[in-house]
């Protein structure tokens, strides 16, 4: 029973990491396209319309990972921890 729970957890973590990696790669490609536009207004519009949406999906999945992965193995400060730093 424990092994099944662990395998389900590994699968969930793997799925989240895959989504984040895919979204980051797609976002990078959109950034490259935006950076090659010929003026700042077009670049800003491209960032808003094409790049920013990837942040929402990545953020959602990273937040889910932060809740799953043990604090001892998460190398970065978690978002909820940064909110309350003084």
Kinemage of the C-alpha trace (Angstrom):
@kinemage 1
@onewidth
@group {chain A} dominant
@subgroup {mainchain}
@vectorlist {calphas} color= white
{ca unk a 1} P 0.000 0.000 0.000
{ca unk a 2} L 2.826 2.406 0.848
{ca unk a 3} L 4.587 1.665 -2.432
{ca unk a 4} L 1.398 2.430 -4.358
{ca unk a 5} L 1.052 5.792 -2.594
{ca unk a 6} L 4.677 6.598 -3.286
{ca unk a 7} L 4.322 5.682 -6.954
{ca unk a 8} L 1.233 7.894 -7.260
{ca unk a 9} L 3.158 10.755 -5.659
{ca unk a 10} L 6.103 10.250 -8.012
{ca unk a 11} L 3.714 10.208 -10.969
{ca unk a 12} L 2.044 13.434 -9.826
{ca unk a 13} L 5.396 15.163 -9.318
{ca unk a 14} L 6.611 13.936 -12.703
{ca unk a 15} L 3.477 15.215 -14.439
{ca unk a 16} L 3.828 18.665 -12.849
{ca unk a 17} L 7.526 18.889 -13.733
{ca unk a 18} L 6.792 17.843 -17.323
{ca unk a 19} L 4.098 20.514 -17.654
{ca unk a 20} L 6.379 23.187 -16.194
{ca unk a 21} L 9.295 22.213 -18.464
{ca unk a 22} L 7.089 22.164 -21.564
{ca unk a 23} L 5.527 25.520 -20.707
{ca unk a 24} L 8.957 27.047 -20.007
{ca unk a 25} L 10.263 25.851 -23.379
{ca unk a 26} L 7.206 27.223 -25.200
{ca unk a 27} L 7.487 30.506 -23.308
{ca unk a 28} L 11.152 30.805 -24.296
{ca unk a 29} L 10.218 30.397 -27.955
{ca unk a 30} L 7.555 33.114 -27.656
{ca unk a 31} L 10.067 35.401 -25.936
{ca unk a 32} L 12.519 34.908 -28.799
{ca unk a 33} L 9.806 35.848 -31.297
{ca unk a 34} L 8.804 38.908 -29.245
{ca unk a 35} L 12.399 40.053 -28.906
{ca unk a 36} L 12.799 39.998 -32.677
{ca unk a 37} L 9.892 42.379 -33.312
{ca unk a 38} L 10.844 45.742 -34.719
{ca unk a 39} L 9.498 48.086 -32.036
{ca unk a 40} L 8.869 48.246 -28.310
{ca unk a 41} L 5.082 48.524 -28.604
{ca unk a 42} L 4.864 45.314 -30.646
{ca unk a 43} L 7.242 43.604 -28.213
{ca unk a 44} L 5.182 44.698 -25.215
{ca unk a 45} L 1.987 43.468 -26.848
{ca unk a 46} L 3.608 40.109 -27.694
{ca unk a 47} L 4.868 39.698 -24.139
{ca unk a 48} L 1.428 40.483 -22.760
{ca unk a 49} L -0.497 38.289 -25.190
{ca unk a 50} L 1.940 35.452 -25.923
{ca unk a 51} L 4.467 35.193 -23.071
{ca unk a 52} L 2.537 36.111 -19.932
{ca unk a 53} L -0.087 33.327 -20.222
{ca unk a 54} L 2.643 30.725 -19.718
{ca unk a 55} L 3.452 32.230 -16.322
{ca unk a 56} L -0.046 31.485 -15.057
{ca unk a 57} L 0.115 27.791 -15.916
{ca unk a 58} L 3.683 27.414 -14.675
{ca unk a 59} L 2.870 29.238 -11.448
{ca unk a 60} L -0.154 27.028 -10.783
{ca unk a 61} L 1.907 23.861 -11.253
{ca unk a 62} L 4.865 25.130 -9.214
{ca unk a 63} L 2.482 26.031 -6.387
{ca unk a 64} L 1.116 22.478 -6.499
{ca unk a 65} L 4.654 21.084 -6.407
{ca unk a 66} L 5.510 23.244 -3.409
{ca unk a 67} L 2.631 21.612 -1.566
{ca unk a 68} L 3.705 18.096 -2.508
{ca unk a 69} L 7.498 18.173 -2.141
{ca unk a 70} L 8.873 18.044 1.372
{ca unk a 71} L 10.456 21.272 2.639
{ca unk a 72} L 13.741 19.465 3.273
{ca unk a 73} L 14.117 18.572 -0.406
{ca unk a 74} L 12.813 21.839 -1.905
{ca unk a 75} L 15.981 23.913 -2.426
{ca unk a 76} L 14.311 27.311 -2.883
{ca unk a 77} L 12.153 29.377 -0.555
{ca unk a 78} L 8.513 28.554 -1.149
{ca unk a 79} L 6.204 31.348 -2.245
{ca unk a 80} L 4.175 31.186 0.961
{ca unk a 81} L 7.413 31.562 2.943
{ca unk a 82} L 8.529 34.602 0.929
{ca unk a 83} L 5.212 36.319 1.609
{ca unk a 84} L 5.917 36.342 5.320
{ca unk a 85} L 9.648 37.146 5.372
{ca unk a 86} L 10.506 40.220 7.343
